């Protein structure tokens, strides 16, 4: 039984990691808008952390659209546009939105000039409904478009740029801003992009998976192994080596995740997640101290071993708790897709259930051993007394 339980824990660890990684594929269909608006078609745009959602009604050639920018800031404007003249911002029919200095959201339509000017103005088609929402770091432009036949399948452009003096100013023309063009067919749902896939998206995904697997899965599994497996005599010292493997490999993967996070921060100085960043630095420091402490681990009978154990357990549990909190901070920053968070919640529920079961089993074994030891002690005392009586007689 004890050997099968050890095998089950190790198998569960491997299974959890594989399930989490495989379930982290992202899709815009998982996003829930405020007001419970739903859209039959959507796509993640490969640049600038944006997505476009829509419902098309062929009977009157109208479309309800939602253009969403993840990680919008108060110092930037966002825009989405159609341009039948080609895949470029100049000459396009655009919807623009930003947060004013007084805290109010502002959205308007504009025909982008050849010089890139985006002053308010009417479009070549009607936009009977136009609103903007900013929830949880996502800014979304909602609109109803009365399309013409030339706009059913056309070029689309999306952009973000800085605010200067509270007004939109010229956006960059290089990097992702220069690639955020493509085509869109409202009727068929076909979307293409003229730009390459966003390398920052890949880095964010790698950063998220590395940290969730290391700090959020391997570290807690290592603690579970250390707390519960050592009670089984058949495991012997193997529990320690399994614990060390989980913790050191978790730390190694975590270092890679921390490094990708620092790189992302340096590549995007205008986008900061202070809580997530500060927690990440703290967790990395605590994890490093924990690893270094292994080099100073006293022998079990050393007079300072008790203090080392207190230090080791305190730092270990603190690191894991902060890691779980920071993983959810990271999900909120990535927030474009909800299934990452749901998958990790499932992992935590599973690990928590395993810990509860093993806690109960551990106490049962400990209590049983105490009763057995007490019975043996009592039996030995009786036998000794009986022997002395016989000798006296």
N, C-alpha and C positions, 0 to 999 in steps of 0.2 A: 504493500500500500504506500509506504513512504517513498519508494523508488518511483512508483507511478505518479505520485503527486509532484515530485521534483521534475519529472519529464513533462508533466502537464503545465507547470509554471513556465518552463523554458519554451515549450511549444506556443503557449499563449503570448509570450513576449515577441517571438518571431511573427506570429499571426497578426498581432496588433500593429506592428510596424508596417507590414505589407498591406494591411487593410487601410491604414491611414494614408500611406503614400498613394495607393491606387484610387482612393476616394477623393483625392485632392484636385482632380481635374475640375476646372472651373467652367461655369456656364452662366450667362446673363439671365437665363430663365429662372434661376433660384432667387433672384432679387425681388423683394417685396416693397412696393412703393407706399408712401404715406397716402391715406385715403383709399387704399386697396385697389388702385387702378391696375388693370390687367391688360396685357398686350399679347397678341397671338404670335408675333414675330419679333425677334431681337437678335443682335449680334454684338460681340465685344469688338470694338474697334482697336486695331493693333498699336495705335500711338496715343499718348497723352492720357491713358487711363480712362477712356470714355466708352460708352455703349449707346446704341440707338435702338429704341423699341417702337413698334407701331402696330396699328390696326388699319387695314385698308378696306374701304367700302366701295366696290366697283359700281354700284347702282348710281351713285352721285359723284364718283371720283374724288372722294375726300379721304383723308388719312389723319388719324389721331396719333401724334408722335410724342415720345419722351426722349430727350437727349440728356444723358447723365454723365457728369464729370465727377469721378472719384477723387477725393483729396483736394477739393476746391479750397482756395484760400481767400481771405478778405482783400488781398492785394492784387488779385487777378480777375480778369473778365474771361468769359467763355462764350463760344459761338458755334453754331451749326448752320450749314448753308447748303443750298442746291445751286448748281451752276450748269445749265444746259450748254453753255459755250465752251466748257472744258474743265479739266480737273485742276482748278486754281481758285484762290480766294477772290482775286480781283474780278469784278463783274458778277459776283454771286449774289443770290437772294438769301440773306442771313437772318438768323434769330440770335440776339445778343443778350447776355444777362451778367449781372455782377452785384455785389453788395456795396451799397453806398456808405459813406462815412458816418451817416446818422443811424446806421444799422438796418435800414430798409432795403429790401431786394428790388431790383429794377430790371425790367426786360423790355426789349423793343425790337422792331424790325428795321432792316437797313439794306439798301442795295450798295454793296461794297464798291467803292470807287477804284479806278485803275491805280491810284496811288496808295490804296489800302485804307482809305478813310472809312469809318463806320459810324457816321452820324445818323440819327434816327430818320427814317423815311419809309414810305409805302413800298410794298413789293409788287411784282408783276402779277401776282395772284393773291387771293384773299386769305387772310388769317383771322377767322372770326373769334378764335379763343387763343389767348396767349398768357401763360402764367409761369412763375418760377418758384421753386421750393428749395430750401437748404436744410437738409436733415442729416445729422450724424456725419458731417463732413462731405456729404454728397450734394452737389448743386444740380438740379434737374430743371430743364426747360420743357414745359408741357404746351402743346399747340395743336390746333386743328388746321389742316391745310386743305384748301380747295384747289386741287391739282388740275393741270392741263395735260393734254396728251403728250406734250414734249417733256413733261416732268415725271411721267410714270417710271421711266427708266433713264436716269441721268447721273451726272457726277455729283458727289457729295463731298463737302469739305468740313472739317471741324478744327477748331483752334482754341488756344488760350493765349493771353498776353497780359502785360502789366497794366496797372492803373497809375496814371500820373496826374496828380492834382485832383483825384477823384473821378477822372475820366479815362476811358480806354485809350491806350496808345499803341504804337506799332509792336506787333508780335515778332519774335525771332523768325528767321527764314531758314535756319539750318537745323540739323538734328531732327527730332520728332516733328517739330512744327513744319518742317519742309517736306515731310512724308505723309502728313495727315490728310490724304486725299484718296478717293476711290469712286466706285460706282454703286448705285442702289436701285433696285427694281421693286417698287412698292407692291406690284401685283404678284410677282413670283417669289419674293423674299430673297432674291439673290443679291449678295453683297460681295464686292471685291475691294482690294486695297492696292494702290499703286506703290505704297511704301513697304519696306521689309518689316518682319515681325519685330516687336519692341523688345530690345535686349533687356531693358529695365524690368519688364514683366517677368522675364525668365529669371533674372537675379532675385526679384522679390519672391518668386515661387520657391527658388532654391533656398533662400534665406529662411522662409517660413517653414519648409519641410525639415531642413537641418535642425532648426531650433526646437520644433515640436517633437521630433524623434529623439533628440539628445536630452534636452532639459525636461521635456514633458513626458517622455515615455521610458527611455532607458534609465534615467535617474530614479524615478519612482519604482520601477521594477527592481532595481538594485537594492533599494531600501526594503522592499517586500521580501526579497531573498534573504537579506541579512536578518530581518526580524523574525521570520517564520521558519525558514528551512533548517536553521541550526538546532531547532528543538528535536529534529528527527535524527536519532542516533545513526541510522543507516547512511545518512548523507556524509557524516564525518566532517573533515575540514573542507570538503568540496564547496560548501555554502560560501566560505570566505573567498575562494578563488572565483566563483560565479559572481559574487558581489563585486569584487575588484574589477573583473572583466567588464561588467555592466557600467560601473562608475567611470572607469578610465576611458572606455570606448565612448561613453556618453559625453565625457569632457572633451575628448578629441573631436568628435563631431560638432559639439557645441562651440569649440574654438573656430571651426570653419564657418559655422552659422554667424557667430559674432563678427568675424572678419568681413563676411559679405554684407552684414548690416552696416558696419562702419564705412565700407566702400559705397553703399547706396546713399548713406548720409552725405559723404563728400561729393558725390555726383549730383546731388539734389539739394544744394544749400538753401534754396527758397522753401523747401518742404521739410518741416521738422515735426517730429512726434516726441515731445520732450519727455513725457512720462515713460513711453516705451524705450526711448534711448537711455534714460537715466537708470531705469530698472535693468536694462540689458548690461550696462556697465557694472552695476552693483552685483548682478548675478555672476558675471564673468570673474569679478574680483573674488567673490566668495568661493566660487568653484576652484579658482587657482589656489586660494589659501587651503582649501580642503585637500587638494592633490599634494601640495607641499607638506601638509601635516603628516601625510603617510611616511615621509622620509624621517620624521621625528617621532614615530609611534613607539612608545615605551613597551617593554615586555609585559606580559599579563600580570606578573607579580611585582612590578615596579611600583614604588610608592606614589608616583605621579600618574599612574595609569588611569585612576578614577577621574582625575581632572581632564586628562586627554579625552576620555570617553564622553564626558559632558560637553567638551568643546566640539568633538567630532559629530555628535548627535545634534547639537544645537545648530551648527553651521549647515549640516546636511539637510535637516528639515526646513530650515529657513530658506535655503537655496531652492528647494523643490517648490515650496509654497509661492515664493516670489516668481519662480519660473512659470508656474501655471497662470498666475495673474498676468504676467507679461505676455504669455502666448495669446491670451484673449485680447490684450491691448493690441497685439500685432494683427489679430483677425479684424479688429475694428478699424485698424489703419488700412488693411487690404480690402475691406468690406465689400468689394464688388461682388463677391460670391459668398453665400451663407453655408455651403456644404462643408467647407473647411472646418468651420466652428462646430457644426453638427457632428462631423466625424470625430473630432477631438472630444466633444462632450460624451460621445459613445465610448471612447477609449477610457475616459475618466470613470464613467459608470462601471465599466467592466473591471477596471483595476480596483475600484472601491468595493465591488462585490467580492472579488477574489480576496481582498484584504479582510473583509468581514468574515468570510467563511474560514480563512486560515487563522484569524484571531480566535474564533470559537474552537477550532480544532486544537490550536496551541494550548489554550486554557484547559481543555479536556485532558490533553496528554500530561500537562504539568500537575493538575489535580490528581490524576490517576497515579502518577509517579510518587507524589507525596503520600498518598494513601498506602501505596505498596511499601514505601520506605518506612512509614509509621508502623504498619503491620509487621514487617520484618523485625523492626526494633523491639516491638512488644513481644513477638514470639521468641526472640533471642533472650530477652529478659526473663521470661517465664521458664524457658528451658534451663537457664543458668540457675535459677532459684531452685527448680526441681532437682537438679543434680546435686546442689549443696545439701538439700534435705536428705537425699539418699545417702550421701557420704556421711552425714551426721548420724543417721540411723545405723 
